[in-house]
Amino acid sequence: MPVFKPRLLTAVAVKRTDSDTVKTTVELPGELWRAAKIRAMDERSDLRSVLIRALEEYLGHAAAQPAARTGSEDR
């Protein structure tokens, strides 16, 4: 019987230089998080990229254009 030997993938640290990047914490239903994580792995991507694409599609790519500030945003 063949023995399964998992491959270890080397991690590459990426420094983000986009000054418009915001780090946030979001609570998601477990099954939704799992499905998104699996999609990311299937695409050889990361969860961040999957979530960005999903939000851009949901918002109609409005995130690509800076929104006008109303003064009521959290700072």
PDB file of N, CA, C and O in Angstrom, chain B, residues numbered from 101:
ATOM      1  N   MET B 101       0.850  -1.180   0.000  1.00  0.00           N
ATOM      2  CA  MET B 101       0.000   0.000   0.000  1.00  0.00           C
ATOM      3  C   MET B 101       0.896   1.243   0.000  1.00  0.00           C
ATOM      4  O   MET B 101       1.770   1.363   0.858  1.00  0.00           O
ATOM      5  N   PRO B 102       0.695   2.176  -0.950  1.00  0.00           N
ATOM      6  CA  PRO B 102       1.526   3.378  -1.002  1.00  0.00           C
ATOM      7  C   PRO B 102       1.279   4.275   0.209  1.00  0.00           C
ATOM      8  O   PRO B 102       0.159   4.381   0.709  1.00  0.00           O
ATOM      9  N   VAL B 103       2.330   4.904   0.654  1.00  0.00           N
ATOM     10  CA  VAL B 103       2.235   5.815   1.794  1.00  0.00           C
ATOM     11  C   VAL B 103       2.087   7.239   1.272  1.00  0.00           C
ATOM     12  O   VAL B 103       2.846   7.678   0.408  1.00  0.00           O
ATOM     13  N   PHE B 104       1.102   7.950   1.804  1.00  0.00           N
ATOM     14  CA  PHE B 104       0.871   9.335   1.406  1.00  0.00           C
ATOM     15  C   PHE B 104       1.908  10.224   2.071  1.00  0.00           C
ATOM     16  O   PHE B 104       2.050  10.223   3.293  1.00  0.00           O
ATOM     17  N   LYS B 105       2.633  10.985   1.251  1.00  0.00           N
ATOM     18  CA  LYS B 105       3.619  11.916   1.774  1.00  0.00           C
ATOM     19  C   LYS B 105       3.219  13.324   1.351  1.00  0.00           C
ATOM     20  O   LYS B 105       3.383  13.686   0.186  1.00  0.00           O
ATOM     21  N   PRO B 106       2.696  14.128   2.283  1.00  0.00           N
ATOM     22  CA  PRO B 106       2.293  15.481   1.911  1.00  0.00           C
ATOM     23  C   PRO B 106       3.500  16.336   1.555  1.00  0.00           C
ATOM     24  O   PRO B 106       4.567  16.214   2.156  1.00  0.00           O
ATOM     25  N   ARG B 107       3.308  17.208   0.561  1.00  0.00           N
ATOM     26  CA  ARG B 107       4.365  18.142   0.188  1.00  0.00           C
ATOM     27  C   ARG B 107       4.223  19.397   1.012  1.00  0.00           C
ATOM     28  O   ARG B 107       3.111  19.865   1.256  1.00  0.00           O
ATOM     29  N   LEU B 108       5.322  19.934   1.434  1.00  0.00           N
ATOM     30  CA  LEU B 108       5.311  21.207   2.128  1.00  0.00           C
ATOM     31  C   LEU B 108       5.606  22.302   1.122  1.00  0.00           C
ATOM     32  O   LEU B 108       6.595  22.234   0.392  1.00  0.00           O
ATOM     33  N   LEU B 109       4.756  23.302   1.084  1.00  0.00           N
ATOM     34  CA  LEU B 109       4.964  24.424   0.192  1.00  0.00           C
ATOM     35  C   LEU B 109       5.678  25.525   0.961  1.00  0.00           C
ATOM     36  O   LEU B 109       5.341  25.815   2.109  1.00  0.00           O
ATOM     37  N   THR B 110       6.651  26.125   0.327  1.00  0.00           N
ATOM     38  CA  THR B 110       7.377  27.183   1.006  1.00  0.00           C
ATOM     39  C   THR B 110       6.531  28.451   1.023  1.00  0.00           C
ATOM     40  O   THR B 110       5.906  28.811   0.025  1.00  0.00           O
ATOM     41  N   ALA B 111       6.521  29.105   2.144  1.00  0.00           N
ATOM     42  CA  ALA B 111       5.774  30.348   2.289  1.00  0.00           C
ATOM     43  C   ALA B 111       6.646  31.512   1.854  1.00  0.00           C
ATOM     44  O   ALA B 111       7.840  31.560   2.151  1.00  0.00           O
ATOM     45  N   VAL B 112       6.046  32.428   1.162  1.00  0.00           N
ATOM     46  CA  VAL B 112       6.766  33.609   0.713  1.00  0.00           C
ATOM     47  C   VAL B 112       6.129  34.818   1.377  1.00  0.00           C
ATOM     48  O   VAL B 112       4.935  35.070   1.216  1.00  0.00           O
ATOM     49  N   ALA B 113       6.925  35.554   2.117  1.00  0.00           N
ATOM     50  CA  ALA B 113       6.413  36.759   2.765  1.00  0.00           C
ATOM     51  C   ALA B 113       6.280  37.864   1.730  1.00  0.00           C
ATOM     52  O   ALA B 113       7.205  38.137   0.965  1.00  0.00           O
ATOM     53  N   VAL B 114       5.128  38.483   1.721  1.00  0.00           N
ATOM     54  CA  VAL B 114       4.876  39.569   0.784  1.00  0.00           C
ATOM     55  C   VAL B 114       4.588  40.825   1.593  1.00  0.00           C
ATOM     56  O   VAL B 114       3.681  40.852   2.425  1.00  0.00           O
ATOM     57  N   LYS B 115       5.366  41.852   1.337  1.00  0.00           N
ATOM     58  CA  LYS B 115       5.134  43.112   2.024  1.00  0.00           C
ATOM     59  C   LYS B 115       4.174  43.941   1.190  1.00  0.00           C
ATOM     60  O   LYS B 115       4.447  44.237   0.027  1.00  0.00           O
ATOM     61  N   ARG B 116       3.055  44.311   1.782  1.00  0.00           N
ATOM     62  CA  ARG B 116       2.080  45.127   1.077  1.00  0.00           C
ATOM     63  C   ARG B 116       2.486  46.582   1.176  1.00  0.00           C
ATOM     64  O   ARG B 116       2.786  47.084   2.259  1.00  0.00           O
ATOM     65  N   THR B 117       2.492  47.247   0.047  1.00  0.00           N
ATOM     66  CA  THR B 117       2.876  48.649   0.034  1.00  0.00           C
ATOM     67  C   THR B 117       1.703  49.552  -0.306  1.00  0.00           C
ATOM     68  O   THR B 117       1.871  50.768  -0.395  1.00  0.00           O
ATOM     69  N   ASP B 118       0.524  48.988  -0.498  1.00  0.00           N
ATOM     70  CA  ASP B 118      -0.657  49.770  -0.840  1.00  0.00           C
ATOM     71  C   ASP B 118      -1.125  50.518   0.402  1.00  0.00           C
ATOM     72  O   ASP B 118      -1.581  49.903   1.365  1.00  0.00           O
ATOM     73  N   SER B 119      -1.014  51.834   0.381  1.00  0.00           N
ATOM     74  CA  SER B 119      -1.381  52.632   1.551  1.00  0.00           C
ATOM     75  C   SER B 119      -2.887  52.656   1.778  1.00  0.00           C
ATOM     76  O   SER B 119      -3.331  53.061   2.852  1.00  0.00           O
ATOM     77  N   ASP B 120      -3.688  52.233   0.796  1.00  0.00           N
ATOM     78  CA  ASP B 120      -5.137  52.211   0.944  1.00  0.00           C
ATOM     79  C   ASP B 120      -5.640  50.890   1.517  1.00  0.00           C
ATOM     80  O   ASP B 120      -6.850  50.688   1.620  1.00  0.00           O
ATOM     81  N   THR B 121      -4.748  49.999   1.886  1.00  0.00           N
ATOM     82  CA  THR B 121      -5.129  48.712   2.446  1.00  0.00           C
ATOM     83  C   THR B 121      -5.555  48.882   3.896  1.00  0.00           C
ATOM     84  O   THR B 121      -4.905  49.591   4.665  1.00  0.00           O
ATOM     85  N   VAL B 122      -6.652  48.226   4.264  1.00  0.00           N
ATOM     86  CA  VAL B 122      -7.157  48.273   5.631  1.00  0.00           C
ATOM     87  C   VAL B 122      -7.278  46.849   6.142  1.00  0.00           C
ATOM     88  O   VAL B 122      -7.824  45.982   5.460  1.00  0.00           O
ATOM     89  N   LYS B 123      -6.776  46.612   7.323  1.00  0.00           N
ATOM     90  CA  LYS B 123      -6.887  45.294   7.939  1.00  0.00           C
ATOM     91  C   LYS B 123      -8.115  45.296   8.835  1.00  0.00           C
ATOM     92  O   LYS B 123      -8.315  46.223   9.620  1.00  0.00           O
ATOM     93  N   THR B 124      -8.938  44.256   8.719  1.00  0.00           N
ATOM     94  CA  THR B 124     -10.164  44.192   9.502  1.00  0.00           C
ATOM     95  C   THR B 124     -10.438  42.763   9.951  1.00  0.00           C
ATOM     96  O   THR B 124      -9.869  41.811   9.416  1.00  0.00           O
ATOM     97  N   THR B 125     -11.295  42.628  10.915  1.00  0.00           N
ATOM     98  CA  THR B 125     -11.716  41.316  11.400  1.00  0.00           C
ATOM     99  C   THR B 125     -13.207  41.182  11.133  1.00  0.00           C
ATOM    100  O   THR B 125     -13.989  42.079  11.447  1.00  0.00           O
ATOM    101  N   VAL B 126     -13.589  40.057  10.552  1.00  0.00           N
ATOM    102  CA  VAL B 126     -14.987  39.807  10.229  1.00  0.00           C
ATOM    103  C   VAL B 126     -15.339  38.412  10.721  1.00  0.00           C
ATOM    104  O   VAL B 126     -14.591  37.460  10.495  1.00  0.00           O
ATOM    105  N   GLU B 127     -16.475  38.292  11.394  1.00  0.00           N
ATOM    106  CA  GLU B 127     -16.954  36.971  11.800  1.00  0.00           C
ATOM    107  C   GLU B 127     -17.824  36.418  10.692  1.00  0.00           C
ATOM    108  O   GLU B 127     -18.796  37.052  10.280  1.00  0.00           O
ATOM    109  N   LEU B 128     -17.475  35.230  10.208  1.00  0.00           N
ATOM    110  CA  LEU B 128     -18.211  34.578   9.118  1.00  0.00           C
ATOM    111  C   LEU B 128     -18.788  33.258   9.610  1.00  0.00           C
ATOM    112  O   LEU B 128     -18.217  32.626  10.499  1.00  0.00           O
ATOM    113  N   PRO B 129     -19.912  32.838   9.043  1.00  0.00           N
ATOM    114  CA  PRO B 129     -20.397  31.486   9.350  1.00  0.00           C
ATOM    115  C   PRO B 129     -19.326  30.474   8.938  1.00  0.00           C
ATOM    116  O   PRO B 129     -18.684  30.630   7.900  1.00  0.00           O
ATOM    117  N   GLY B 130     -19.140  29.454   9.743  1.00  0.00           N
ATOM    118  CA  GLY B 130     -18.092  28.465   9.509  1.00  0.00           C
ATOM    119  C   GLY B 130     -18.122  27.842   8.130  1.00  0.00           C
ATOM    120  O   GLY B 130     -17.077  27.683   7.498  1.00  0.00           O
ATOM    121  N   GLU B 131     -19.308  27.485   7.651  1.00  0.00           N
ATOM    122  CA  GLU B 131     -19.413  26.843   6.344  1.00  0.00           C
ATOM    123  C   GLU B 131     -19.054  27.798   5.212  1.00  0.00           C
ATOM    124  O   GLU B 131     -18.477  27.376   4.210  1.00  0.00           O
ATOM    125  N   LEU B 132     -19.387  29.081   5.357  1.00  0.00           N
ATOM    126  CA  LEU B 132     -19.036  30.069   4.345  1.00  0.00           C
ATOM    127  C   LEU B 132     -17.524  30.267   4.304  1.00  0.00           C
ATOM    128  O   LEU B 132     -16.926  30.325   3.230  1.00  0.00           O
ATOM    129  N   TRP B 133     -16.912  30.369   5.482  1.00  0.00           N
ATOM    130  CA  TRP B 133     -15.453  30.513   5.555  1.00  0.00           C
ATOM    131  C   TRP B 133     -14.777  29.299   4.924  1.00  0.00           C
ATOM    132  O   TRP B 133     -13.824  29.437   4.156  1.00  0.00           O
ATOM    133  N   ARG B 134     -15.277  28.117   5.252  1.00  0.00           N
ATOM    134  CA  ARG B 134     -14.680  26.881   4.731  1.00  0.00           C
ATOM    135  C   ARG B 134     -14.789  26.819   3.204  1.00  0.00           C
ATOM    136  O   ARG B 134     -13.826  26.467   2.524  1.00  0.00           O
ATOM    137  N   ALA B 135     -15.964  27.163   2.672  1.00  0.00           N
ATOM    138  CA  ALA B 135     -16.157  27.137   1.220  1.00  0.00           C
ATOM    139  C   ALA B 135     -15.223  28.134   0.531  1.00  0.00           C
ATOM    140  O   ALA B 135     -14.655  27.828  -0.517  1.00  0.00           O
ATOM    141  N   ALA B 136     -15.063  29.326   1.116  1.00  0.00           N
ATOM    142  CA  ALA B 136     -14.179  30.335   0.532  1.00  0.00           C
ATOM    143  C   ALA B 136     -12.725  29.877   0.614  1.00  0.00           C
ATOM    144  O   ALA B 136     -11.959  30.083  -0.327  1.00  0.00           O
ATOM    145  N   LYS B 137     -12.345  29.271   1.709  1.00  0.00           N
ATOM    146  CA  LYS B 137     -10.977  28.784   1.881  1.00  0.00           C
ATOM    147  C   LYS B 137     -10.679  27.666   0.880  1.00  0.00           C
ATOM    148  O   LYS B 137      -9.593  27.628   0.303  1.00  0.00           O
ATOM    149  N   ILE B 138     -11.623  26.768   0.673  1.00  0.00           N
ATOM    150  CA  ILE B 138     -11.452  25.688  -0.295  1.00  0.00           C
ATOM    151  C   ILE B 138     -11.333  26.254  -1.703  1.00  0.00           C
ATOM    152  O   ILE B 138     -10.503  25.800  -2.490  1.00  0.00           O
ATOM    153  N   ARG B 139     -12.170  27.255  -2.025  1.00  0.00           N
ATOM    154  CA  ARG B 139     -12.095  27.892  -3.345  1.00  0.00           C
ATOM    155  C   ARG B 139     -10.710  28.497  -3.545  1.00  0.00           C
ATOM    156  O   ARG B 139     -10.115  28.352  -4.613  1.00  0.00           O
ATOM    157  N   ALA B 140     -10.200  29.172  -2.525  1.00  0.00           N
ATOM    158  CA  ALA B 140      -8.869  29.779  -2.620  1.00  0.00           C
ATOM    159  C   ALA B 140      -7.812  28.703  -2.871  1.00  0.00           C
ATOM    160  O   ALA B 140      -6.936  28.880  -3.717  1.00  0.00           O
ATOM    161  N   MET B 141      -7.889  27.610  -2.153  1.00  0.00           N
ATOM    162  CA  MET B 141      -6.910  26.536  -2.330  1.00  0.00           C
ATOM    163  C   MET B 141      -7.031  25.917  -3.720  1.00  0.00           C
ATOM    164  O   MET B 141      -6.019  25.612  -4.352  1.00  0.00           O
ATOM    165  N   ASP B 142      -8.260  25.728  -4.198  1.00  0.00           N
ATOM    166  CA  ASP B 142      -8.472  25.173  -5.539  1.00  0.00           C
ATOM    167  C   ASP B 142      -7.874  26.071  -6.614  1.00  0.00           C
ATOM    168  O   ASP B 142      -7.378  25.586  -7.631  1.00  0.00           O
ATOM    169  N   GLU B 143      -7.923  27.387  -6.385  1.00  0.00           N
ATOM    170  CA  GLU B 143      -7.392  28.355  -7.344  1.00  0.00           C
ATOM    171  C   GLU B 143      -5.915  28.673  -7.098  1.00  0.00           C
ATOM    172  O   GLU B 143      -5.340  29.534  -7.765  1.00  0.00           O
ATOM    173  N   ARG B 144      -5.313  27.978  -6.146  1.00  0.00           N
ATOM    174  CA  ARG B 144      -3.923  28.248  -5.752  1.00  0.00           C
ATOM    175  C   ARG B 144      -3.738  29.734  -5.434  1.00  0.00           C
ATOM    176  O   ARG B 144      -2.789  30.389  -5.867  1.00  0.00           O
ATOM    177  N   SER B 145      -4.693  30.220  -4.658  1.00  0.00           N
ATOM    178  CA  SER B 145      -4.728  31.619  -4.285  1.00  0.00           C
ATOM    179  C   SER B 145      -4.818  31.697  -2.770  1.00  0.00           C
ATOM    180  O   SER B 145      -4.588  30.703  -2.081  1.00  0.00           O
ATOM    181  N   ASP B 146      -5.147  32.863  -2.253  1.00  0.00           N
ATOM    182  CA  ASP B 146      -5.340  32.996  -0.813  1.00  0.00           C
ATOM    183  C   ASP B 146      -6.749  33.514  -0.539  1.00  0.00           C
ATOM    184  O   ASP B 146      -7.426  34.020  -1.434  1.00  0.00           O
ATOM    185  N   LEU B 147      -7.170  33.380   0.702  1.00  0.00           N
ATOM    186  CA  LEU B 147      -8.510  33.776   1.091  1.00  0.00           C
ATOM    187  C   LEU B 147      -8.727  35.266   0.851  1.00  0.00           C
ATOM    188  O   LEU B 147      -9.818  35.673   0.453  1.00  0.00           O
ATOM    189  N   ARG B 148      -7.719  36.070   1.084  1.00  0.00           N
ATOM    190  CA  ARG B 148      -7.805  37.518   0.878  1.00  0.00           C
ATOM    191  C   ARG B 148      -8.217  37.839  -0.562  1.00  0.00           C
ATOM    192  O   ARG B 148      -9.107  38.660  -0.785  1.00  0.00           O
ATOM    193  N   SER B 149      -7.578  37.201  -1.524  1.00  0.00           N
ATOM    194  CA  SER B 149      -7.880  37.451  -2.934  1.00  0.00           C
ATOM    195  C   SER B 149      -9.303  37.032  -3.283  1.00  0.00           C
ATOM    196  O   SER B 149      -9.993  37.729  -4.027  1.00  0.00           O
ATOM    197  N   VAL B 150      -9.738  35.907  -2.752  1.00  0.00           N
ATOM    198  CA  VAL B 150     -11.102  35.434  -3.016  1.00  0.00           C
ATOM    199  C   VAL B 150     -12.113  36.420  -2.439  1.00  0.00           C
ATOM    200  O   VAL B 150     -13.104  36.741  -3.094  1.00  0.00           O
ATOM    201  N   LEU B 151     -11.875  36.897  -1.236  1.00  0.00           N
ATOM    202  CA  LEU B 151     -12.802  37.836  -0.610  1.00  0.00           C
ATOM    203  C   LEU B 151     -12.827  39.176  -1.344  1.00  0.00           C
ATOM    204  O   LEU B 151     -13.891  39.777  -1.496  1.00  0.00           O
ATOM    205  N   ILE B 152     -11.672  39.647  -1.798  1.00  0.00           N
ATOM    206  CA  ILE B 152     -11.620  40.905  -2.550  1.00  0.00           C
ATOM    207  C   ILE B 152     -12.421  40.776  -3.834  1.00  0.00           C
ATOM    208  O   ILE B 152     -13.220  41.655  -4.159  1.00  0.00           O
ATOM    209  N   ARG B 153     -12.212  39.678  -4.575  1.00  0.00           N
ATOM    210  CA  ARG B 153     -12.961  39.480  -5.828  1.00  0.00           C
ATOM    211  C   ARG B 153     -14.461  39.395  -5.570  1.00  0.00           C
ATOM    212  O   ARG B 153     -15.256  39.958  -6.323  1.00  0.00           O
ATOM    213  N   ALA B 154     -14.851  38.689  -4.504  1.00  0.00           N
ATOM    214  CA  ALA B 154     -16.272  38.546  -4.185  1.00  0.00           C
ATOM    215  C   ALA B 154     -16.888  39.896  -3.829  1.00  0.00           C
ATOM    216  O   ALA B 154     -17.997  40.203  -4.268  1.00  0.00           O
ATOM    217  N   LEU B 155     -16.194  40.690  -3.052  1.00  0.00           N
ATOM    218  CA  LEU B 155     -16.715  42.010  -2.682  1.00  0.00           C
ATOM    219  C   LEU B 155     -16.776  42.944  -3.887  1.00  0.00           C
ATOM    220  O   LEU B 155     -17.731  43.706  -4.037  1.00  0.00           O
ATOM    221  N   GLU B 156     -15.765  42.887  -4.741  1.00  0.00           N
ATOM    222  CA  GLU B 156     -15.784  43.718  -5.948  1.00  0.00           C
ATOM    223  C   GLU B 156     -16.957  43.356  -6.848  1.00  0.00           C
ATOM    224  O   GLU B 156     -17.621  44.232  -7.403  1.00  0.00           O
ATOM    225  N   GLU B 157     -17.205  42.057  -6.986  1.00  0.00           N
ATOM    226  CA  GLU B 157     -18.335  41.625  -7.811  1.00  0.00           C
ATOM    227  C   GLU B 157     -19.653  42.063  -7.176  1.00  0.00           C
ATOM    228  O   GLU B 157     -20.543  42.556  -7.868  1.00  0.00           O
ATOM    229  N   TYR B 158     -19.776  41.886  -5.872  1.00  0.00           N
ATOM    230  CA  TYR B 158     -20.996  42.261  -5.158  1.00  0.00           C
ATOM    231  C   TYR B 158     -21.265  43.762  -5.265  1.00  0.00           C
ATOM    232  O   TYR B 158     -22.409  44.188  -5.429  1.00  0.00           O
ATOM    233  N   LEU B 159     -20.202  44.554  -5.169  1.00  0.00           N
ATOM    234  CA  LEU B 159     -20.334  46.010  -5.210  1.00  0.00           C
ATOM    235  C   LEU B 159     -20.286  46.566  -6.632  1.00  0.00           C
ATOM    236  O   LEU B 159     -20.337  47.782  -6.819  1.00  0.00           O
ATOM    237  N   GLY B 160     -20.190  45.712  -7.613  1.00  0.00           N
ATOM    238  CA  GLY B 160     -20.134  46.172  -8.996  1.00  0.00           C
ATOM    239  C   GLY B 160     -18.822  46.863  -9.302  1.00  0.00           C
ATOM    240  O   GLY B 160     -18.789  47.835 -10.056  1.00  0.00           O
ATOM    241  N   HIS B 161     -17.748  46.373  -8.725  1.00  0.00           N
ATOM    242  CA  HIS B 161     -16.402  46.927  -8.927  1.00  0.00           C
ATOM    243  C   HIS B 161     -16.302  48.378  -8.481  1.00  0.00           C
ATOM    244  O   HIS B 161     -15.397  49.094  -8.909  1.00  0.00           O
ATOM    245  N   ALA B 162     -17.212  48.820  -7.633  1.00  0.00           N
ATOM    246  CA  ALA B 162     -17.173  50.192  -7.118  1.00  0.00           C
ATOM    247  C   ALA B 162     -15.947  50.412  -6.237  1.00  0.00           C
ATOM    248  O   ALA B 162     -15.505  51.547  -6.056  1.00  0.00           O
ATOM    249  N   ALA B 163     -15.404  49.339  -5.695  1.00  0.00           N
ATOM    250  CA  ALA B 163     -14.245  49.473  -4.814  1.00  0.00           C
ATOM    251  C   ALA B 163     -13.022  49.958  -5.576  1.00  0.00           C
ATOM    252  O   ALA B 163     -12.097  50.510  -4.980  1.00  0.00           O
ATOM    253  N   ALA B 164     -13.008  49.757  -6.876  1.00  0.00           N
ATOM    254  CA  ALA B 164     -11.865  50.192  -7.677  1.00  0.00           C
ATOM    255  C   ALA B 164     -11.840  51.709  -7.826  1.00  0.00           C
ATOM    256  O   ALA B 164     -10.802  52.291  -8.144  1.00  0.00           O
ATOM    257  N   GLN B 165     -12.992  52.351  -7.595  1.00  0.00           N
ATOM    258  CA  GLN B 165     -13.078  53.804  -7.703  1.00  0.00           C
ATOM    259  C   GLN B 165     -13.213  54.378  -6.301  1.00  0.00           C
ATOM    260  O   GLN B 165     -14.048  53.915  -5.524  1.00  0.00           O
ATOM    261  N   PRO B 166     -12.401  55.385  -5.964  1.00  0.00           N
ATOM    262  CA  PRO B 166     -12.505  55.955  -4.618  1.00  0.00           C
ATOM    263  C   PRO B 166     -13.885  56.582  -4.400  1.00  0.00           C
ATOM    264  O   PRO B 166     -14.391  57.312  -5.253  1.00  0.00           O
ATOM    265  N   ALA B 167     -14.473  56.287  -3.258  1.00  0.00           N
ATOM    266  CA  ALA B 167     -15.784  56.826  -2.932  1.00  0.00           C
ATOM    267  C   ALA B 167     -15.626  58.258  -2.411  1.00  0.00           C
ATOM    268  O   ALA B 167     -14.621  58.599  -1.789  1.00  0.00           O
ATOM    269  N   ALA B 168     -16.615  59.065  -2.672  1.00  0.00           N
ATOM    270  CA  ALA B 168     -16.596  60.427  -2.155  1.00  0.00           C
ATOM    271  C   ALA B 168     -16.786  60.377  -0.641  1.00  0.00           C
ATOM    272  O   ALA B 168     -17.647  59.650  -0.146  1.00  0.00           O
ATOM    273  N   ARG B 169     -16.004  61.129   0.075  1.00  0.00           N
ATOM    274  CA  ARG B 169     -16.114  61.141   1.526  1.00  0.00           C
ATOM    275  C   ARG B 169     -17.272  62.027   1.949  1.00  0.00           C
ATOM    276  O   ARG B 169     -17.439  63.139   1.448  1.00  0.00           O
ATOM    277  N   THR B 170     -18.070  61.514   2.880  1.00  0.00           N
ATOM    278  CA  THR B 170     -19.223  62.271   3.356  1.00  0.00           C
ATOM    279  C   THR B 170     -18.958  62.881   4.720  1.00  0.00           C
ATOM    280  O   THR B 170     -19.736  63.701   5.209  1.00  0.00           O
ATOM    281  N   GLY B 171     -17.857  62.476   5.325  1.00  0.00           N
ATOM    282  CA  GLY B 171     -17.551  62.981   6.657  1.00  0.00           C
ATOM    283  C   GLY B 171     -18.119  62.123   7.758  1.00  0.00           C
ATOM    284  O   GLY B 171     -17.818  62.349   8.930  1.00  0.00           O
ATOM    285  N   SER B 172     -18.948  61.127   7.408  1.00  0.00           N
ATOM    286  CA  SER B 172     -19.561  60.279   8.420  1.00  0.00           C
ATOM    287  C   SER B 172     -18.862  58.934   8.569  1.00  0.00           C
ATOM    288  O   SER B 172     -19.312  58.087   9.340  1.00  0.00           O
ATOM    289  N   GLU B 173     -17.760  58.726   7.834  1.00  0.00           N
ATOM    290  CA  GLU B 173     -17.049  57.454   7.909  1.00  0.00           C
ATOM    291  C   GLU B 173     -16.339  57.315   9.237  1.00  0.00           C
ATOM    292  O   GLU B 173     -15.954  58.301   9.865  1.00  0.00           O
ATOM    293  N   ASP B 174     -16.173  56.065   9.656  1.00  0.00           N
ATOM    294  CA  ASP B 174     -15.374  55.793  10.860  1.00  0.00           C
ATOM    295  C   ASP B 174     -13.933  56.117  10.577  1.00  0.00           C
ATOM    296  O   ASP B 174     -13.435  55.874   9.477  1.00  0.00           O
ATOM    297  N   ARG B 175     -13.277  56.651  11.541  1.00  0.00           N
ATOM    298  CA  ARG B 175     -11.852  56.982  11.360  1.00  0.00           C
ATOM    299  C   ARG B 175     -11.019  56.270  12.365  1.00  0.00           C
ATOM    300  O   ARG B 175      -9.797  56.421  12.373  1.00  0.00           O
TER     301      ARG B 175
END
